[in-house]
Amino acid sequence: MKIKSRSKKIIIGNWKMAPNKMKEAKAMFTSVKKTASTLRGVSTILCPPFVYLSELRKLVGGHRCVIGAQNSSHSDEEAQTGEISSKMLKDVGVLYVIVGHSERRAMMETDEIISKKVRMCLKEGLKVVLCVGEKERDEHGEFTKFIIKQIEDSLLGVNKSLIKDNLIIAYEPLWAIGEKAKATPTPEDFLEVSILIKKTLADMFGRDIAMNTLVLYGGSVNPENAEGFLSDGEADGLLVGRASLYSIKFNKILEIANSIK
Ligand code: PGA
């Protein structure tokens, strides 16, 4: 299957549980926005912790650098202490929501819960960035079955008409994420999985949806490896963790993405 990749790259910064101060969050956002707003070839999405969303929303100007959330509740019933609903996110101006990040899955978030989250977000008109990825790779390619099942189960019962243009898949192999990462996949490894993801989506929702769904790479992305994933790996974009906390590094990644034709 031939992969159609859109020209505008999507670069997402997942700040996770950082920084500790609103002042720092504002400074980080402002620095990234300054670069992002000059780049025609990139859509930048910054995903800060929930508590900073409203204030950072006030700093958004234009569509090149917007805000996303790192999570959203699977339910809209009020009795959910500590949860944040997709309705609330929508109301404060969030456009994208990361769903099913491996760090959330490690907190007992099952595919069933994730599929509910996806449905809640899409119902509100939010764009979903669904994270998938295997824990380990085996020689026999069993990990590919794991990825297929993760996609099937995470998108169970999701309305096909809501998915079009509103779903992004981020392939983040767990062994490549964070400080303890063992390695990173090669751009070719990514490309193979990206084709597998599109094929799975085509089987579930048809070719049109599959071709329209962007597939991003995530896991130890930095200014040194970004170009490989975007050009040789044909990634539609990148989901950046640690490097997104350093504006200089993140801005460099944005510039690299902008230079890819
Ligand atoms: P990392 O995180 O870039 O720090 O590996 C990526 C992620 O968890 O989304």
Boltz pocket constraint, residues with backbone or C-beta under 6 A from the ligand:
constraints:
  - pocket:
      binder: B
      contacts: [[A, 14], [A, 172], [A, 176], [A, 177], [A, 178], [A, 179], [A, 181], [A, 218], [A, 219], [A, 220], [A, 221], [A, 239], [A, 240], [A, 241], [A, 242], [A, 243]]
      max_distance: 6.0
